[in-house]
Amino acid sequence: MGVLAQCPVCKTRQSVKKKVCKRCGEDFDKAKAAKRVNYWISYRLPSGKQKQEAVGDSIEDARAADGKKKSQKKEGRLFDIKADATMTFGELAKWYLELEKVKALASSWVIELSLRKFNDVFGDMIVSKIRPSDIENYQAMRLKAGKAPATVDHEVGKTRTMIMKAFDNDLVSGDTLRTFKKAKKTLKKGSDVRDRILTQDEFERLCQHAERHIREILTMAYYTGMRRGEILNLTWDKVDMKDCFINLDPEDTKDNEKRSIPICNELYDTLKSIPRNIRNRHVFTFRGKPIKNTKKGMRGACKKAKITYGRDVKGGFILHDCRHTFNTNMRRAGVAESVIMAITGHSTREMFDRYNVIDAQDKVDAVNRLEVFFQNVTQNVTLEAEAAE
């Protein structure tokens, strides 16, 4: 038994005596002083299984929890019983949604909605009782009700994330976790790929008709290709106006990798014009509070700009399409693919290709370049022939 410290950067758990992280080199002394280190206790169950349990950012609480486990083991009161043997999905969802980290997410309302849909069916079921066939039946039922495969996968995915968090906190067993990990997606690979990009004229029209806070978010998305969550959760300490960079830490990104995004002149002017809220660190706020949902504002701006809005509408535009637009515009500008991927955070060529749109104009330009090539070749041959005469 013992207390472990979790690195705030690479999440590796190690001895509290370490001065620096054995994996990434993070300074533990500074991290501990800033309350960025979370503590875990490690102990072995009577079955021989090694367990680790999250405690929080207090070393005193961790030592107290470690002492309690030692007493339970000495008194024979340490068992392999999990909370999921008596807890319902409704009770687990209530615990999960009350976590401060979950409540702080811009997508917290989406998570709550997904869990509510899942719990309409399984809310009263004991968590440990669920089986893979139950999840398959749920997916089939939701599809039959007319829900899109992406929606069904999103609901099951958010529930799976909750289960993983509960497992990390020793609330559910590995059997329950495996049940959700076995669940297959209903959406066929590649069937949700979008090819909508925003033209310069459409962007200018949207900015003209959008409310100020929506226009600021739209400008950020258009000139950086950042994800919606990265934009809405952005705080001023991540924005370097002097060197013109947005510096995201691993915990700020979807792929948990540090990323730096350059600020162009247009975006610089927009950021400079945003008043800073002394009571809130978020860059994008509305009436003093962080913005969590952009759909209403985007829908209104699109209507005024006469641009079709909606994910499921043919030719419809959504904020995420700015990410496709940024990739495509950067490629057309001649920026190397490796540089674009470093800015947008695409770790694989496959994902980059999904966001890089080749449209009809690109094909016309390609043929025009070919014609110019042939003209140059013909001209050179003619000149060589005349020189030979």
N, C-alpha and C positions, 0 to 999 in steps of 0.2 A: 504494500500500500504506500501511497505517497501523493504529493501535490505536483502537478505539471503546469507549466506556463505555455500558453499558445501564442506563437508569433503573430502579430497583427498584419503582417505582410504576406507570408507564405502559408500561414495557418498550421505550421508544424508544432506539435506538442513536445516539450522537452523539460528537463530538470529546471526548477526555479533558480538553481545556483548559477545557471549560464549567464554570462555577461553579454554575449552576442548570440544571435541565432546561428545554430550549427549549419543551417541550410542556405539562408540568404544573407547572413551577416548583419541583420538589423540590430541596432543598439538597444538591448533589453532594458538597461538602466533608464534611458530616456523614455522609452515606451512605457515602462512601469510608472514613471513619474507623471506621465501624461494620461494615465488611466486607459492606455490603449491595449493593454495585455489582459486577456481573459484566462482564468485559472480553471483547471480540471483536477479531479481526484481520480486516481487509478487504484483499482482493487480487484481481487480475484474472488469469484463466487465459489460456493461449495462444490459446484460441478467442475471446477477447474478453469472455467471461462474467465478470461481477463476482461474487465470492464472499465470504461472511462466515462465520467459524468461531469458535465459542465456545471460550474458554480457561479461564476460572474467575474467582475474585475477587482474583487477584494481578496487579498491574500489571507486576511484574517478569517473571512468566511470560508475560504478553501481549507484552511488548517482545521477549522472547527468541524467542517463536513468530513474531513479525513479522520479526525478523532472519533466522530460519531460512528463511522463505518467500522473502525477498529473495535469499538465497544460492542457493536452489533455482532461482529464476527466472534469475539471472545465469548459473548453470551449465547451464541448459537441462534441469533435472530436475523442472520443474513441469508435471504432466500433468492431463488431465481424467478421470482414472481414479478411480472410487469404490470403497469397500470392499465395496459390495454386489455387485460383479462376482465376488468370491471368497468372501464371507461367507454362511453358511447362516442360515436363520431361527432355528435352535437356538442358534447362536453369537450372533446379534443379541439374542435374548431374554435370554441370560445376561448380556450387557453391560448391557442395559436394567434388569434386575432388581437389578443390583449398584449402580445409581445411588443415592446417599444420599437424594435427594429422594423417589424411588420407595419405598425401604425404609421411610421415615418415614410414609408414607401409611397411614391406618387401613384402607384398602381394598387394601393391597398383596397380601394373600393372595388376594383376588378377581382381581386383575390376573394374578397368577402362575397361577391356575387357568385363566383364559381363554386365556392364551398357551400353556399346556400342551395344552389341547384343540386349539388351532390347529396346534401343532407336532406333534401326533400324526399329522397329515397332511402338513404342509409342513416339518417340522423339518430334514430333510436337503436341502431344495431351496435352491439359490443364490437369494438375495433378488431379484436383478435379473431372474431368469428368470420370475417370476410374472406372470400375465396376468389381465385381468378375468374371463375365462371360468373360470379356476381358482378364483377367489373365489366365483363364481356356483355352481359345482359343489359347493364346500364347503358353501354355504348350503343347497342342495338336499339334500345328503347328511345334514346335521344335522337338517333338518326331517323327512326321511324316517325318521330314527332316533327321532322322537317328541319332539324338543326344541322348546320354545316359541319363536316368532319373536323375542320379546324376548331370550331367552337367546342365540340365534344372532347377533342384532345386537350384543349385548354383547360376544361373543367377537371378532367382526370389528372392533368399535369400539375395543376395547383394543389390538388388533394395529395398527390405524390410528394410534392415539396413539403407540405405540412407533415406528412408521415416521416420524411427524412429528418426534419427538424426535431420531431418527437423522439425519433430513434437516437439522435445525438444527445438528447436530454434524458435518455434512459426511460422514456415513457412507453415505448412500444418495442416489441421483440423483433429479432431479425426475420422471423417467419412472416410477420405482417409487412415488413419492408420488402421482402422478396415478392410477396403477392402483388404489390404495386409496380415493382420493377419488371415483372413479367408481362404487364399489360402492354399490348401492342397498339400503336397508333392507327386510327381509322383513315387518316389522310395519306394518300399515296404520295410518295416522294416526288417532289417537283411540281405537283399539281397546284400548289399555292404560289408559284413564282409569279411575281407581278412585273409588268413591263411598262408601267405608266411613268413618264417623266414629265416634269414641269418646264414648259418653254419660258424663255426670258419675258415674253409678253404676258404670259399667264401669271408669272411671279410678280411682275410690276402691278398688274391689275389686282391681285390678291392683297398686296401691301397697301394699295390705294384704298381698298374697301374694308380691310380688317381693323378691328379695334387695336389699340396700341399694344396691349400685352400679347395679343395673338400675332401681330406684325413682328414684334421682337423675337418671339419664338420661331416664327417662320423664317426670319432672316438668319438666325443661328443655324437652323436645320439646312437651309439652302446653301450656305457658305462653308459649312463644316462637315456635313454628312453624318453628324452625331445622331445617336439613337434618341427616341423620344424620352426614355427614362433618364438618359444621361443629361439631357437638356433640362428637364423639369427639376432634377435633383441637384443641378449645378449650383455651387455656392461661390461667393466672391473670392474666397481664399484660393480657389483653383484658377482664377483668372489673373494672368500676369499682363497688365496693360502696358508695362514698361518694355518688355521684350516681345509683346504681342503673341502670347501663347496661352492656350488653355491646357493645364496640366492635370490629367486625371490619374488618380491612384488606382491600384488594382481593385479595391472594393467599390470603385465608382463605375466600373465597366462590366459588361455582360460576360466577357471572357476572362475576367479577373486578371487582366494584364494592364500594366501602366502604359499610358498613352499621352502624347503631346500633340496638340492640334494648333496649327498656326492661325492667327487672326488677320484677315485681310482688311483693307481700308474701309470697305463698306460696313463690315461687321464691327470694326473698331468704333466707327462713328455711332453705330446703334448702341453698343455697350456703354459708350461714354455718355449717351443721352439718358440712360436709365438711372433714375434716382435710387440711391442705396437706402434700404430700410434699416435703421439702427437696431430694430428689434428682431430682425430676421436676416439670416446670412444668405438666403436664396437669391439668385440673380433675377429670376422671373417670378413676380408676385402680382396678385390682384387684390386690391383693397387691403394691403398689408399682410396677406397670407400667401403661402406657396401655392402655385397653380398645380392642380392634380389632374385636371381633365381639359382637353383642348377641343373636343368634338363639337360642342355647341358653338364655340367661337369660329372654328374652321368651317363648319357648315354654313353659318351666316355669311362669312366672307366669300365663300364660293358662290353662294346664291346671288349676292350682289355683283360679283365679278363675272357671272354667267359661266361658271365652271362647274361641271358635274362633280358632285361629292359622294363618296361612299366606297367602301371596300368591295361590296358585292354588286355594285352597279357597273355596267359596261362603260369603260373609259373614265370611271370615277377616280377622283384624286383623294388621297389621305396624306397626313403629315409624313408618314414613313416613306412616301414616294420621293421626298426630298433627298433621301439617302441614295436612291437609285439615280436621281438627277445629278447629285454631286459626283458620284463615281463616273457617270457618263460624260459630264462636262470636263472633268479632269483628264479623262482619257482622250477626249477630242482636242484638248489643249496641248496634248503631247507629253503629259506627265508620265513618268515611268510607272508601270503597274506596281512595282515593289514599294514605291513611295506612296502611292494612293492607298495600298493595303495597310501601310504603317500609320497613315492618318486616320483611316476609317476603322481600323481594328479587325480587318478580315484576315483570319489566320490561315485560310486555305484558298487555293486558286478557284476551287469549286464555288465557294461562297462569293468570291469576288466576281466571278462570271454571272452569278445570279443577279447582282446589282449593277452590272455594266450592260446597258441596253444598246443593241445595234438596231437602229430604225431605218426606214426607207431612205432618209437623207444621207445616212452614212454610206449606204450602198451606192447611191448616185454619185457621191463624192469619190468613192473608190473607183468607179468606172471612169469618171472624169480624169482622175490621176493616171489611169491606164492609157487613156487617149493621149494625154500630154506625153507620157513615156514613149508611145509609138511615134508621135510627131517628132520627138527629139531623136529617136533612132533613125527615122527616115531622113531627117535633115542631116544627120551626121554621115549617113551613107552617101547622100547626094553630094555633100561637100568633098568627101573622099574621092568620089568618082570624078568630079570636076578637077580636082587637084591632079589626078592621075593623067588626065588628058593634056 
